[in-house]
């Protein structure tokens, strides 16, 4: 299959905007043509070839190699195809993504999957703050799609989230699911302070240590939740540890809130 390879020569001193480099925007272009395309770099534009060795032909697959901690907006608005990053990635990974797949072997910076509508994002390392969250001044975060994080998730994951699925194989930071209005966030590791703060709808599922809900969550006690069987079954085909998650019981501890905001969201502890 046709693949375009971008090998980073050296880590840039400033943030480099890669939003132009998506499979549908580059389709059919030669390596030389891609190398001449302008990228925003600080207050000026630089050609792709100034920072990357480019080879191959643009098609449905793009491979980015190198230390990408200052490479922002990879896969922004992406609709189809696949982007692989061998290394880390900067901020706003997959912002506004509507389809396709992004795989990052390392960790990523803040606001990954912000405004995500569809597609699959797999982060092998840690995710920064505001994963799947709304940008400042906006009120709609993640609206669909699936995000899988192999490591830790930072603070405010899923802030203003409306739909979609976030699976965290590690721990979650503070205020996980804050102002959440729909969708599901599940974690295998521990959760930080005030999960579900100001949430109105949606589900936070903790398969590891139990959460510590705030005083504005109503303890509904232990009860069986049959829908968790269907939820776990939907994870079976995903490239994640959640695919092999085994829970012999569907009896869980459930809290409802955030009652201070007339919320009907739920925090669920699903012990093994």
N, C-alpha and C positions, 0 to 999 in steps of 0.2 A: 504494500500500500504506500502511496506517495506520502512522504514526510518532509517537512521543512525543519531544519535543525539550526538553532541560534545558540552559538557558544559564546558566553560572556568572556571578554578578554580580561577585564579587571573590574572590581567593584566601583561603581560611580560614587563621586563625592556627594552628589545631590540626588534627589528623587528623580527617577526616570519613568515616564508615563508610557506603558506598553499597550494602552487600550486599542491602538490601531491594529495590533497584531492578533487577529482572530481568524480562524479558518475561512469563514465566509467572506471576510474583507480582503483576504489575500489570495483567494482561490485562483489557480492557474498562473500566478506570477512566478517568474524565474528568481533565482537567488540574487542575481544582480539587481533586478527591479526592486526586490524587497530591501536590499542593502541601501538603496537610495531614498527610501521613505523617511519622512521627518518624524522625530519623536520629541515631545516636550521634555526639556531638561532644564529645570529651574525656570529662568525667565527667557530662555532661548530655545531654539529647535536645533536638533542635531540629527544627522542621518543614522539609520539603523547600523550601517557598516562602521560607524565610528566606535561603537561599543561591542558589536557582535561580529564573529565570523559566521557567515551565512552560507549554508549549502543545502542542496536538495531543491525540490520544487514544491511550491505551496499547494496544499491539498487539504484533505479532512483532518490531518494530524500535524501538530506542531510540537517540537521538543525544544525546551529551553534548558541549557546547561550552565551551571555556575552559581556563585553566591548571589542570590537574588533578593537580599534583604532590603534593598532600595529600589527594587523593580515594582512599581505600583500599577494597579488597575489591570493586571493580567486577566484576560478573558472578559473584560467589561462588555456587557451587552451581547455576549456570545449566544448564538442560536443553535449551532450544530457543530459536530466534529469533536475533536479531542485535543486538549493541551496538556502536555506533561512537563513538569518542572523537576529537574534533578537538582535539588538543593532547596533553599528557602525562597520565600516570596514576600513582597512588601505589603503595603496596605491596600484595601479595597479589592482584594482578589475576587474575581467573578461578580463584581457589582452589577446589578441589573441583568444578570445572566438569565436566559430564557430556555436554553436547552443545551445538549451536549454534555461533555464531561471534562472536568479538570482534576488532575492528580498532581499533588505536590509531595515530594518525598520528605521535605524538612518542615520547619515551622513557618508560620505566616504572621503578619502584623495585624493591626486593628481593622475592623469593619469588613472582614471577609464575608462574602455571601450577603452583603447588604442589598436589599431590594431583590433578592433572588426570586425568580418566578418559576423556573423549572430546571431540570438537569440534575447531574450528580457531581458533587465536589468531595474529593477525598484528600485529607490533610494528614500526612504521616506523623508529623511532630505535634507541636503545640499550636493553638490558635490564640491570637491576641484578644484584647477587649472588644466588646460590641460585635461579636460574631452573629451574623444574621439579623443585625439591629437596624433601626432606622437611622438615617443621617441626622445631624443636629438640625432642628427646625422642621423635620418631617415627622409624620405620624404613621408611616407604614414601613415596617421592616420586611423581613422575609415573607413571601407570599406563596411559596411552593417550593418544590424540589427537595433534594436530600443532601445533607452535609454530614460527613463522617470525619471525626477527629481522633487520631490515634493516641494523642497525648492529652495535655491539660487544656482546658478552655478558660479564657480570662473572664473578667468581670462583665456584667450586663449582657451576657449571651441571650439572644432572642428578644432584646428590648423592642417593644412594639411589634413583635412577630404576629402575623395573622394566619399563616398556613405553612405547611411543610413539616420537615422532620430534621432534627439535629440529634446525632448520636455521638456522645462523648465517651471514649473508652477510658479516659482518665478522670481527674477531678474537675469540678467547675468552680469558678470564682464567685465573688459576692454578687447578689442581686440577679441571680440566674432567672430568666423569664420575667424580668421586670416589665410592667405595663403590657404584658402579653395579652393578645386578643384572640388567639387561636393557634392551632398546630401542636406539635409534640416535641419535647426535649427529653431525652433519656440519657442517663449517666451511669457508668459502672463504678466510678470513684466517688469520693466525698464531695459534698457541696458546701460552699461558703455561706456567709451570713445572708439572711433575709431573702431566701428563694421565693419567687412569685410576688415580689413587692408590687402592689398596685395592679396586679393582673386581673383581667375581667373574665377571660375564658382561656381554654387550652389545658394541656396536661404536662406536668413535670413528673417523670418516672425515675425513681432512684433504685437501682438494682444492687447497690453496694450499701454503705452505711446509711442509716436513716437521716433525713433532713431535720433541720431545726426551724420549724415554721414560726413566724412572728405571731404576736398576740391577736392579730386580726384574721387569723385562720381558724375555722371551726373544726375541731377534731371529730371526724365521723366514725372513729373507731376502726376495728378490724372487720372486714367483710369480703366476700368473694366477688371478683370482677371478671366475668367470663370473657369480656372483650379483649383482655390481655392475651388470651390464647391466639386470637386472630392477629393481634398486633405483633406478637413474637413470630408468628408464621410469616408475616409480611417482611420480616428482617432476614429470613433464611437465605435469600439470594443476594444479599448485600455483601460487598467486600469488607467485612468488619467482624470483630469478635462477637458482636451481637448476633451474627448468624448462627453461632453455636451456643448461644445462651440457653441454658436449661433451667427451667423453674418448675419443679414438680407440683407446686401449689399455686393456685390463683387467688389465694387468700392474702389480702394486703391491708396495710394501714393507710387511711385516706384522710386528707384535710381539704377543706373547701374554703375558698376566699379569692381575692382579698376582700373581706367584708367591709373594710373602710372605704372601698370604691365600688360597693354593690357587686363585687365580682363573684362569678360562679366557676372559676378555675379550680384545678385540683392538683394537689401534691400527693404522690403515691409512692409508698415504700413497698417494694416487691422483693422480699427477702428470699434467698435461695434455700 
